[in-house]
Amino acid sequence: YISFLGPRRVWNSSMDKRSSNACFMVMLVLLGSSMTAENCEIKRDRMTLCIKSECLYHCQHRWYYKITQYWCDGVVFGFCNCKICIIA
């Protein structure tokens, strides 16, 4: 008798338990690291004269969150961009 499917496999149940436990541990680590992720968004306001120091002052007084970045898009009637993050 010749089998075209190859040799018959016998599953090693202890190996399956180890690999499923390892997979479960990896899932827990990934879920735990995403729970402390920061939720960030960019707020934009138009300013008559957008200078980086004024933009920082504007971001600090307008948004009471953690400011990670701030920058100007344009100088005269430009936009002050504030990237604020909240720990979720």
Residue, then its C-alpha position, 0 to 999 in steps of 0.5 A: y500500500i502506497s500513501f500519496l499523503g505522506p507519512r501519518r503524523v501523530w500530534n505531540s500534545s505537550m508541544d501544542k500546550r507549550s506553543s499555546n501557552a507561549c502564544f497566550m503570554v505574547m498576547l498578554v504582553l501586547l495587550g498590556s503595552s497597548m493599554t498604556a498608549e498615548n492618545c494624540e491629536i493635532k489642534r490647529d488655530r489661526m494666528t495673525l502672526c505665527i512665531k514659534s515662541e508665540c505658538l508654544y505660549h498659545c498651546q500651553h494656555r489653550w490646551y492643558y494636556k501634554i504638548t509633545q510638538y508645536w509648529c507654525d504653518g505660515v507666518v502671517f495669518g498662519f496656523c499654530n499646530c499643537k500636538i497634544c497627547i493624553i495617556a489613555 
